[in-house]
Amino acid sequence: MHNLPNFVHLHFGKPAEELGDIEKRVLAKAHERKIISTDVNAAFSAEASFGERLADSIARVGGSWSFILAFLAFLVVWTIVNTVILLSRAFDPYPFVFLNLILSMLAAIQAPIIMMSQNRQAERDRFEAAKDYEVNLKAELEVLSLHQKIDMRVLTELTALREDVSRLNAILAERGQA
């Protein structure tokens, strides 16, 4: 990348001044010969607040088969206790109004938490896509740079070969006249 403005214009199709922050950062890293890839999980988790980590944990538990089975067991125990065991003194008799209240409150709390986690997952996907773009862009630049080096090397060798062929033709021409 000897002539950076020409390299940028040739490969990006726009002047260096019009490059975005990501492109500029990738070019700088490529020029410095530094690695640009990062551990996306660690980088994204490092920026998470306590509330975001808590929402992810709740969504992870609330969306698991163990939670579903445990909650199903809780519902079965609740209904058996309030219908069979406590026939005369059930604390939540048959229409299970208190259970409905608990389930409604649980749903009212759990739904926004799961939505927060889904929003965070979407944000994580965008973050990961941006990192993938940076790595892919740097890889493309490195491949282009290698192509350029190989092309220069081939041209240099071709020039040397042409000179050798011209020299040999001159030597053969001298011998042919002698």
DONUKE-114922 format. One record per atom (N, C-alpha, C): x, y negated, z negated; residue in one letter; atom name. Coordinates in nm, 2 decimals, decimal comma. Example, Ala and Ser with C-alpha at 12.3 -4.5 7.8 and 13.67 -1.06 7.14 Angstrom:
REC       xx       yy       zz   type   atom
REC     1,32     0,57    -0,78      A      N
REC     1,23     0,45    -0,78      A     CA
REC     1,32     0,33    -0,78      A      C
REC     1,28     0,22    -0,71      S      N
REC     1,37     0,11    -0,71      S     CA
REC     1,29     0,00    -0,79      S      C
This chain:
REC       xx       yy       zz   type   atom
REC     0,08     0,12     0,00      M      N
REC     0,00     0,00     0,00      M     CA
REC     0,09    -0,12     0,00      M      C
REC     0,17    -0,13     0,10      H      N
REC     0,26    -0,24     0,11      H     CA
REC     0,19    -0,37     0,14      H      C
REC     0,10    -0,37     0,23      N      N
REC     0,02    -0,49     0,26      N     CA
REC    -0,12    -0,48     0,21      N      C
REC    -0,14    -0,51     0,09      L      N
REC    -0,27    -0,49     0,02      L     CA
REC    -0,39    -0,55     0,09      L      C
REC    -0,38    -0,68     0,13      P      N
REC    -0,50    -0,74     0,19      P     CA
REC    -0,54    -0,67     0,32      P      C
REC    -0,45    -0,63     0,40      N      N
REC    -0,48    -0,55     0,52      N     CA
REC    -0,53    -0,41     0,48      N      C
REC    -0,47    -0,35     0,38      F      N
REC    -0,52    -0,22     0,34      F     CA
REC    -0,67    -0,22     0,29      F      C
REC    -0,69    -0,33     0,21      V      N
REC    -0,83    -0,34     0,16      V     CA
REC    -0,93    -0,37     0,27      V      C
REC    -0,89    -0,46     0,36      H      N
REC    -0,99    -0,49     0,47      H     CA
REC    -1,01    -0,37     0,56      H      C
REC    -0,90    -0,30     0,59      L      N
REC    -0,91    -0,18     0,67      L     CA
REC    -1,00    -0,07     0,61      L      C
REC    -0,98    -0,04     0,48      H      N
REC    -1,05     0,07     0,42      H     CA
REC    -1,18     0,03     0,35      H      C
REC    -1,20    -0,09     0,31      F      N
REC    -1,32    -0,13     0,25      F     CA
REC    -1,41    -0,21     0,34      F      C
REC    -1,36    -0,26     0,45      G      N
REC    -1,44    -0,33     0,55      G     CA
REC    -1,48    -0,47     0,50      G      C
REC    -1,40    -0,52     0,40      K      N
REC    -1,43    -0,66     0,35      K     CA
REC    -1,30    -0,71     0,29      K      C
REC    -1,29    -0,84     0,28      P      N
REC    -1,17    -0,90     0,22      P     CA
REC    -1,16    -0,87     0,07      P      C
REC    -1,04    -0,88     0,02      A      N
REC    -1,01    -0,84    -0,12      A     CA
REC    -1,09    -0,93    -0,21      A      C
REC    -1,12    -1,05    -0,18      E      N
REC    -1,19    -1,14    -0,27      E     CA
REC    -1,34    -1,09    -0,29      E      C
REC    -1,39    -1,01    -0,19      E      N
REC    -1,53    -0,97    -0,20      E     CA
REC    -1,54    -0,83    -0,27      E      C
REC    -1,43    -0,78    -0,32      L      N
REC    -1,44    -0,65    -0,39      L     CA
REC    -1,51    -0,66    -0,52      L      C
REC    -1,58    -0,56    -0,57      G      N
REC    -1,64    -0,56    -0,70      G     CA
REC    -1,54    -0,53    -0,81      G      C
REC    -1,58    -0,54    -0,93      D      N
REC    -1,49    -0,51    -1,04      D     CA
REC    -1,44    -0,36    -1,04      D      C
REC    -1,53    -0,27    -1,00      I      N
REC    -1,49    -0,13    -1,00      I     CA
REC    -1,38    -0,11    -0,90      I      C
REC    -1,40    -0,16    -0,78      E      N
REC    -1,30    -0,15    -0,67      E     CA
REC    -1,17    -0,21    -0,71      E      C
REC    -1,17    -0,33    -0,77      K      N
REC    -1,05    -0,39    -0,81      K     CA
REC    -0,98    -0,31    -0,92      K      C
REC    -1,05    -0,26    -1,01      R      N
REC    -0,99    -0,17    -1,12      R     CA
REC    -0,93    -0,05    -1,06      R      C
REC    -1,00     0,01    -0,97      V      N
REC    -0,95     0,14    -0,90      V     CA
REC    -0,83     0,11    -0,82      V      C
REC    -0,83     0,00    -0,75      L      N
REC    -0,71    -0,04    -0,67      L     CA
REC    -0,59    -0,07    -0,76      L      C
REC    -0,61    -0,13    -0,88      A      N
REC    -0,50    -0,16    -0,97      A     CA
REC    -0,45    -0,03    -1,03      A      C
REC    -0,54     0,06    -1,06      K      N
REC    -0,49     0,19    -1,12      K     CA
REC    -0,42     0,27    -1,01      K      C
REC    -0,46     0,26    -0,89      A      N
REC    -0,40     0,34    -0,78      A     CA
REC    -0,26     0,28    -0,75      A      C
REC    -0,25     0,14    -0,76      H      N
REC    -0,12     0,07    -0,74      H     CA
REC    -0,02     0,11    -0,85      H      C
REC    -0,07     0,12    -0,97      E      N
REC     0,01     0,15    -1,09      E     CA
REC     0,04     0,30    -1,10      E      C
REC    -0,03     0,38    -1,01      R      N
REC    -0,01     0,52    -1,01      R     CA
REC    -0,05     0,58    -1,15      R      C
REC    -0,17     0,53    -1,20      K      N
REC    -0,22     0,58    -1,33      K     CA
REC    -0,35     0,66    -1,31      K      C
REC    -0,38     0,75    -1,40      I      N
REC    -0,50     0,83    -1,39      I     CA
REC    -0,62     0,74    -1,43      I      C
REC    -0,72     0,76    -1,35      I      N
REC    -0,85     0,69    -1,38      I     CA
REC    -0,96     0,77    -1,44      I      C
REC    -0,95     0,90    -1,43      S      N
REC    -1,05     0,99    -1,48      S     CA
REC    -1,05     0,99    -1,64      S      C
REC    -1,17     1,00    -1,69      T      N
REC    -1,18     1,00    -1,84      T     CA
REC    -1,28     1,11    -1,88      T      C
REC    -1,27     1,14    -2,01      D      N
REC    -1,37     1,24    -2,06      D     CA
REC    -1,50     1,16    -2,08      D      C
REC    -1,60     1,18    -1,99      V      N
REC    -1,72     1,11    -1,99      V     CA
REC    -1,80     1,13    -2,13      V      C
REC    -1,80     1,25    -2,18      N      N
REC    -1,87     1,28    -2,30      N     CA
REC    -1,81     1,20    -2,42      N      C
REC    -1,68     1,20    -2,43      A      N
REC    -1,61     1,12    -2,54      A     CA
REC    -1,64     0,97    -2,52      A      C
REC    -1,62     0,92    -2,40      A      N
REC    -1,64     0,78    -2,37      A     CA
REC    -1,78     0,73    -2,40      A      C
REC    -1,88     0,81    -2,36      F      N
REC    -2,02     0,77    -2,38      F     CA
REC    -2,05     0,78    -2,53      F      C
REC    -2,01     0,89    -2,59      S      N
REC    -2,04     0,91    -2,74      S     CA
REC    -1,98     0,81    -2,82      S      C
REC    -1,86     0,76    -2,78      A      N
REC    -1,79     0,66    -2,86      A     CA
REC    -1,87     0,53    -2,87      A      C
REC    -1,95     0,50    -2,77      E      N
REC    -2,03     0,37    -2,76      E     CA
REC    -2,17     0,39    -2,83      E      C
REC    -2,20     0,51    -2,87      A      N
REC    -2,34     0,53    -2,93      A     CA
REC    -2,35     0,48    -3,07      A      C
REC    -2,46     0,42    -3,09      S      N
REC    -2,49     0,37    -3,23      S     CA
REC    -2,55     0,49    -3,31      S      C
REC    -2,56     0,46    -3,44      F      N
REC    -2,62     0,57    -3,53      F     CA
REC    -2,76     0,60    -3,49      F      C
REC    -2,84     0,50    -3,46      G      N
REC    -2,98     0,53    -3,41      G     CA
REC    -2,98     0,61    -3,28      G      C
REC    -2,89     0,58    -3,19      E      N
REC    -2,89     0,66    -3,06      E     CA
REC    -2,85     0,80    -3,09      E      C
REC    -2,75     0,82    -3,17      R      N
REC    -2,71     0,96    -3,20      R     CA
REC    -2,82     1,03    -3,28      R      C
REC    -2,89     0,96    -3,37      L      N
REC    -3,00     1,02    -3,44      L     CA
REC    -3,12     1,06    -3,34      L      C
REC    -3,15     0,97    -3,25      A      N
REC    -3,26     1,00    -3,15      A     CA
REC    -3,22     1,12    -3,07      A      C
REC    -3,09     1,13    -3,03      D      N
REC    -3,05     1,25    -2,95      D     CA
REC    -3,06     1,37    -3,03      D      C
REC    -3,03     1,37    -3,16      S      N
REC    -3,04     1,49    -3,24      S     CA
REC    -3,18     1,53    -3,26      S      C
REC    -3,27     1,43    -3,29      I      N
REC    -3,41     1,47    -3,31      I     CA
REC    -3,47     1,52    -3,18      I      C
REC    -3,44     1,46    -3,06      A      N
REC    -3,49     1,52    -2,94      A     CA
REC    -3,43     1,66    -2,91      A      C
REC    -3,31     1,68    -2,94      R      N
REC    -3,25     1,81    -2,92      R     CA
REC    -3,32     1,92    -3,01      R      C
REC    -3,35     1,88    -3,13      V      N
REC    -3,42     1,98    -3,22      V     CA
REC    -3,57     1,99    -3,18      V      C
REC    -3,63     1,88    -3,15      G      N
REC    -3,77     1,88    -3,12      G     CA
REC    -3,80     1,95    -2,98      G      C
REC    -3,70     1,96    -2,90      G      N
REC    -3,72     2,02    -2,77      G     CA
REC    -3,67     2,16    -2,76      G      C
REC    -3,65     2,22    -2,88      S      N
REC    -3,59     2,36    -2,88      S     CA
REC    -3,70     2,46    -2,91      S      C
REC    -3,67     2,58    -2,87      W      N
REC    -3,76     2,69    -2,90      W     CA
REC    -3,77     2,72    -3,05      W      C
REC    -3,66     2,70    -3,12      S      N
REC    -3,66     2,73    -3,26      S     CA
REC    -3,76     2,63    -3,33      S      C
REC    -3,76     2,50    -3,29      F      N
REC    -3,86     2,41    -3,35      F     CA
REC    -4,00     2,45    -3,31      F      C
REC    -4,03     2,49    -3,19      I      N
REC    -4,16     2,53    -3,15      I     CA
REC    -4,21     2,65    -3,23      I      C
REC    -4,12     2,75    -3,24      L      N
REC    -4,16     2,87    -3,31      L     CA
REC    -4,18     2,84    -3,46      L      C
REC    -4,09     2,76    -3,52      A      N
REC    -4,10     2,72    -3,66      A     CA
REC    -4,23     2,64    -3,69      A      C
REC    -4,26     2,55    -3,59      F      N
REC    -4,38     2,47    -3,61      F     CA
REC    -4,51     2,56    -3,59      F      C
REC    -4,50     2,65    -3,50      L      N
REC    -4,61     2,75    -3,48      L     CA
REC    -4,63     2,83    -3,61      L      C
REC    -4,52     2,87    -3,67      A      N
REC    -4,53     2,95    -3,80      A     CA
REC    -4,59     2,86    -3,91      A      C
REC    -4,55     2,73    -3,91      F      N
REC    -4,61     2,64    -4,01      F     CA
REC    -4,76     2,63    -3,99      F      C
REC    -4,81     2,61    -3,86      L      N
REC    -4,95     2,60    -3,83      L     CA
REC    -5,03     2,73    -3,87      L      C
REC    -4,97     2,84    -3,85      V      N
REC    -5,03     2,97    -3,88      V     CA
REC    -5,04     2,98    -4,04      V      C
REC    -4,94     2,95    -4,11      V      N
REC    -4,94     2,95    -4,26      V     CA
REC    -5,04     2,85    -4,31      V      C
REC    -5,04     2,73    -4,25      W      N
REC    -5,14     2,63    -4,30      W     CA
REC    -5,28     2,68    -4,28      W      C
REC    -5,31     2,73    -4,17      T      N
REC    -5,45     2,78    -4,14      T     CA
REC    -5,49     2,90    -4,23      T      C
REC    -5,39     2,99    -4,25      I      N
REC    -5,42     3,11    -4,33      I     CA
REC    -5,44     3,06    -4,48      I      C
REC    -5,35     2,98    -4,53      V      N
REC    -5,36     2,93    -4,66      V     CA
REC    -5,50     2,86    -4,69      V      C
REC    -5,54     2,77    -4,59      N      N
REC    -5,66     2,69    -4,61      N     CA
REC    -5,79     2,76    -4,57      N      C
REC    -5,78     2,88    -4,52      T      N
REC    -5,90     2,95    -4,48      T     CA
REC    -5,92     3,08    -4,56      T      C
REC    -5,81     3,16    -4,57      V      N
REC    -5,82     3,29    -4,64      V     CA
REC    -5,79     3,29    -4,78      V      C
REC    -5,67     3,23    -4,82      I      N
REC    -5,62     3,24    -4,95      I     CA
REC    -5,70     3,14    -5,05      I      C
REC    -5,72     3,02    -5,00      L      N
REC    -5,78     2,92    -5,08      L     CA
REC    -5,93     2,90    -5,04      L      C
REC    -6,01     3,01    -5,05      L      N
REC    -6,15     3,00    -5,00      L     CA
REC    -6,23     2,89    -5,07      L      C
REC    -6,21     2,89    -5,20      S      N
REC    -6,30     2,79    -5,27      S     CA
REC    -6,23     2,66    -5,30      S      C
REC    -6,10     2,65    -5,31      R      N
REC    -6,03     2,53    -5,34      R     CA
REC    -5,93     2,49    -5,23      R      C
REC    -5,96     2,50    -5,11      A      N
REC    -5,87     2,47    -5,00      A     CA
REC    -5,84     2,32    -5,00      A      C
REC    -5,71     2,28    -4,99      F      N
REC    -5,68     2,13    -4,99      F     CA
REC    -5,71     2,07    -4,86      F      C
REC    -5,73     2,15    -4,75      D      N
REC    -5,76     2,10    -4,62      D     CA
REC    -5,85     2,20    -4,55      D      C
REC    -5,98     2,20    -4,58      P      N
REC    -6,07     2,30    -4,53      P     CA
REC    -6,09     2,30    -4,38      P      C
REC    -6,16     2,39    -4,32      Y      N
REC    -6,17     2,43    -4,18      Y     CA
REC    -6,15     2,32    -4,08      Y      C
REC    -6,21     2,21    -4,06      P      N
REC    -6,17     2,14    -3,94      P     CA
REC    -6,03     2,08    -3,95      P      C
REC    -5,96     2,11    -4,07      F      N
REC    -5,82     2,07    -4,09      F     CA
REC    -5,79     1,92    -4,05      F      C
REC    -5,86     1,84    -4,11      V      N
REC    -5,85     1,69    -4,09      V     CA
REC    -5,71     1,64    -4,13      V      C
REC    -5,66     1,69    -4,25      F      N
REC    -5,53     1,64    -4,29      F     CA
REC    -5,42     1,70    -4,20      F      C
REC    -5,44     1,82    -4,15      L      N
REC    -5,34     1,87    -4,06      L     CA
REC    -5,34     1,79    -3,93      L      C
REC    -5,46     1,76    -3,88      N      N
REC    -5,47     1,67    -3,76      N     CA
REC    -5,40     1,54    -3,78      N      C
REC    -5,42     1,48    -3,90      L      N
REC    -5,35     1,35    -3,93      L     CA
REC    -5,20     1,37    -3,93      L      C
REC    -5,15     1,48    -3,99      I      N
REC    -5,00     1,51    -3,99      I     CA
REC    -4,95     1,52    -3,85      I      C
REC    -5,03     1,60    -3,77      L      N
REC    -4,98     1,63    -3,63      L     CA
REC    -4,98     1,50    -3,55      L      C
REC    -5,08     1,41    -3,57      S      N
REC    -5,09     1,28    -3,50      S     CA
REC    -4,98     1,19    -3,53      S      C
REC    -4,95     1,19    -3,66      M      N
REC    -4,83     1,11    -3,71      M     CA
REC    -4,70     1,16    -3,65      M      C
REC    -4,69     1,29    -3,65      L      N
REC    -4,56     1,35    -3,60      L     CA
REC    -4,55     1,32    -3,45      L      C
REC    -4,66     1,33    -3,38      A      N
REC    -4,66     1,30    -3,23      A     CA
REC    -4,63     1,15    -3,21      A      C
REC    -4,69     1,07    -3,29      A      N
REC    -4,67     0,92    -3,28      A     CA
REC    -4,52     0,88    -3,31      A      C
REC    -4,45     0,95    -3,39      I      N
REC    -4,31     0,92    -3,42      I     CA
REC    -4,22     0,99    -3,32      I      C
REC    -4,25     1,12    -3,29      Q      N
REC    -4,16     1,20    -3,21      Q     CA
REC    -4,16     1,15    -3,06      Q      C
REC    -4,27     1,11    -3,01      A      N
REC    -4,28     1,06    -2,87      A     CA
REC    -4,18     0,95    -2,84      A      C
REC    -4,19     0,84    -2,91      P      N
REC    -4,09     0,73    -2,88      P     CA
REC    -3,94     0,77    -2,90      P      C
REC    -3,92     0,86    -3,00      I      N
REC    -3,78     0,90    -3,02      I     CA
REC    -3,73     0,98    -2,90      I      C
REC    -3,82     1,07    -2,85      I      N
REC    -3,78     1,15    -2,73      I     CA
REC    -3,76     1,06    -2,61      I      C
REC    -3,85     0,96    -2,60      M      N
REC    -3,83     0,86    -2,49      M     CA
REC    -3,70     0,78    -2,50      M      C
REC    -3,66     0,75    -2,62      M      N
REC    -3,54     0,68    -2,64      M     CA
REC    -3,42     0,77    -2,60      M      C
REC    -3,43     0,90    -2,63      S      N
REC    -3,33     0,99    -2,59      S     CA
REC    -3,33     1,01    -2,44      S      C
REC    -3,44     1,01    -2,38      Q      N
REC    -3,45     1,03    -2,23      Q     CA
REC    -3,39     0,90    -2,17      Q      C
REC    -3,42     0,79    -2,22      N      N
REC    -3,36     0,66    -2,17      N     CA
REC    -3,21     0,67    -2,18      N      C
REC    -3,16     0,71    -2,30      R      N
REC    -3,02     0,73    -2,32      R     CA
REC    -2,96     0,83    -2,22      R      C
REC    -3,03     0,93    -2,20      Q      N
REC    -2,98     1,03    -2,10      Q     CA
REC    -2,97     0,97    -1,96      Q      C
REC    -3,06     0,89    -1,92      A      N
REC    -3,06     0,82    -1,79      A     CA
REC    -2,94     0,73    -1,79      A      C
REC    -2,92     0,66    -1,90      E      N
REC    -2,80     0,57    -1,91      E     CA
REC    -2,67     0,64    -1,90      E      C
REC    -2,67     0,76    -1,96      R      N
REC    -2,55     0,85    -1,96      R     CA
REC    -2,53     0,89    -1,81      R      C
REC    -2,63     0,93    -1,74      D      N
REC    -2,62     0,97    -1,60      D     CA
REC    -2,57     0,86    -1,52      D      C
REC    -2,61     0,74    -1,54      R      N
REC    -2,56     0,62    -1,46      R     CA
REC    -2,41     0,60    -1,50      R      C
REC    -2,38     0,61    -1,62      F      N
REC    -2,24     0,60    -1,67      F     CA
REC    -2,15     0,70    -1,60      F      C
REC    -2,20     0,83    -1,60      E      N
REC    -2,12     0,94    -1,54      E     CA
REC    -2,11     0,92    -1,39      E      C
REC    -2,22     0,87    -1,32      A      N
REC    -2,21     0,84    -1,18      A     CA
REC    -2,11     0,73    -1,15      A      C
REC    -2,10     0,63    -1,23      A      N
REC    -2,01     0,52    -1,21      A     CA
REC    -1,86     0,58    -1,22      A      C
REC    -1,84     0,66    -1,33      K      N
REC    -1,71     0,72    -1,34      K     CA
REC    -1,67     0,81    -1,23      K      C
REC    -1,77     0,89    -1,18      D      N
REC    -1,75     0,98    -1,06      D     CA
REC    -1,71     0,89    -0,94      D      C
REC    -1,78     0,78    -0,92      Y      N
REC    -1,75     0,69    -0,81      Y     CA
REC    -1,61     0,64    -0,82      Y      C
REC    -1,57     0,60    -0,94      E      N
REC    -1,43     0,55    -0,96      E     CA
REC    -1,33     0,66    -0,92      E      C
REC    -1,35     0,78    -0,97      V      N
REC    -1,25     0,89    -0,95      V     CA
REC    -1,25     0,92    -0,80      V      C
REC    -1,37     0,93    -0,74      N      N
REC    -1,38     0,96    -0,59      N     CA
REC    -1,31     0,85    -0,51      N      C
REC    -1,34     0,73    -0,55      L      N
REC    -1,28     0,62    -0,47      L     CA
REC    -1,13     0,62    -0,48      L      C
REC    -1,07     0,65    -0,60      K      N
REC    -0,93     0,65    -0,62      K     CA
REC    -0,87     0,77    -0,54      K      C
REC    -0,94     0,88    -0,54      A      N
REC    -0,90     1,00    -0,46      A     CA
REC    -0,89     0,97    -0,31      A      C
REC    -1,00     0,90    -0,27      E      N
REC    -1,00     0,86    -0,13      E     CA
REC    -0,88     0,77    -0,09      E      C
REC    -0,86     0,67    -0,18      L      N
REC    -0,75     0,58    -0,16      L     CA
REC    -0,61     0,65    -0,16      L      C
REC    -0,60     0,75    -0,25      E      N
REC    -0,47     0,83    -0,25      E     CA
REC    -0,46     0,91    -0,12      E      C
REC    -0,57     0,97    -0,08      V      N
REC    -0,56     1,05     0,05      V     CA
REC    -0,53     0,95     0,16      V      C
REC    -0,59     0,84     0,17      L      N
REC    -0,56     0,74     0,28      L     CA
REC    -0,41     0,70     0,27      L      C
REC    -0,36     0,68     0,15      S      N
REC    -0,23     0,64     0,13      S     CA
REC    -0,13     0,75     0,18      S      C
REC    -0,16     0,87     0,14      L      N
REC    -0,08     0,98     0,18      L     CA
REC    -0,08     1,00     0,34      L      C
REC    -0,20     0,98     0,40      H      N
REC    -0,21     0,98     0,54      H     CA
REC    -0,12     0,87     0,60      H      C
REC    -0,12     0,76     0,55      Q      N
REC    -0,05     0,65     0,60      Q     CA
REC     0,10     0,68     0,59      Q      C
REC     0,14     0,74     0,47      K      N
REC     0,29     0,77     0,46      K     CA
REC     0,33     0,88     0,56      K      C
REC     0,24     0,98     0,57      I      N
REC     0,27     1,09     0,67      I     CA
REC     0,27     1,04     0,81      I      C
REC     0,18     0,95     0,84      D      N
REC     0,18     0,89     0,98      D     CA
REC     0,31     0,81     1,00      D      C
REC     0,35     0,73     0,90      M      N
REC     0,48     0,66     0,91      M     CA
REC     0,60     0,75     0,93      M      C
REC     0,60     0,86     0,85      R      N
REC     0,71     0,96     0,86      R     CA
REC     0,71     1,02     1,00      R      C
REC     0,59     1,06     1,05      V      N
REC     0,58     1,12     1,18      V     CA
REC     0,63     1,02     1,29      V      C
REC     0,58     0,90     1,28      L      N
REC     0,63     0,80     1,38      L     CA
REC     0,78     0,78     1,38      L      C
REC     0,83     0,77     1,26      T      N
REC     0,98     0,76     1,24      T     CA
REC     1,05     0,88     1,31      T      C
REC     1,00     1,00     1,28      E      N
REC     1,06     1,12     1,34      E     CA
REC     1,05     1,12     1,49      E      C
REC     0,93     1,08     1,54      L      N
REC     0,91     1,07     1,69      L     CA
REC     1,00     0,97     1,75      L      C
REC     1,02     0,86     1,69      T      N
REC     1,11     0,76     1,74      T     CA
REC     1,25     0,81     1,75      T      C
REC     1,29     0,88     1,64      A      N
REC     1,43     0,94     1,63      A     CA
REC     1,44     1,05     1,74      A      C
REC     1,33     1,13     1,76      L      N
REC     1,34     1,23     1,86      L     CA
REC     1,35     1,17     2,00      L      C
REC     1,27     1,07     2,03      R      N
REC     1,28     1,00     2,16      R     CA
REC     1,42     0,94     2,18      R      C
REC     1,48     0,89     2,08      E      N
REC     1,61     0,84     2,10      E     CA
REC     1,71     0,95     2,13      E      C
REC     1,69     1,06     2,06      D      N
REC     1,78     1,18     2,08      D     CA
REC     1,75     1,23     2,22      D      C
REC     1,63     1,24     2,27      V      N
REC     1,60     1,29     2,41      V     CA
REC     1,66     1,19     2,51      V      C
REC     1,65     1,06     2,48      S      N
REC     1,71     0,96     2,58      S     CA
REC     1,86     0,98     2,58      S      C
REC     1,92     1,00     2,46      R      N
REC     2,07     1,02     2,46      R     CA
REC     2,11     1,14     2,53      R      C
REC     2,03     1,25     2,51      L      N
REC     2,06     1,38     2,58      L     CA
REC     2,04     1,36     2,73      L      C
REC     1,94     1,29     2,77      N      N
REC     1,92     1,27     2,91      N     CA
REC     2,03     1,19     2,97      N      C
REC     2,08     1,09     2,90      A      N
REC     2,20     1,01     2,95      A     CA
REC     2,32     1,10     2,96      A      C
REC     2,34     1,19     2,86      I      N
REC     2,46     1,28     2,86      I     CA
REC     2,44     1,37     2,98      I      C
REC     2,32     1,43     3,00      L      N
REC     2,30     1,52     3,11      L     CA
REC     2,32     1,45     3,25      L      C
REC     2,27     1,32     3,25      A      N
REC     2,29     1,25     3,37      A     CA
REC     2,44     1,22     3,41      A      C
REC     2,52     1,19     3,30      E      N
REC     2,66     1,17     3,32      E     CA
REC     2,73     1,30     3,37      E      C
REC     2,69     1,41     3,31      R      N
REC     2,75     1,54     3,35      R     CA
REC     2,71     1,58     3,50      R      C
REC     2,58     1,54     3,53      G      N
REC     2,53     1,57     3,66      G     CA
REC     2,61     1,49     3,77      G      C
REC     2,66     1,37     3,74      Q      N
REC     2,73     1,29     3,83      Q     CA
REC     2,87     1,32     3,84      Q      C
REC     2,92     1,39     3,74      A      N
REC     3,06     1,42     3,73      A     CA
REC     3,10     1,54     3,80      A      C
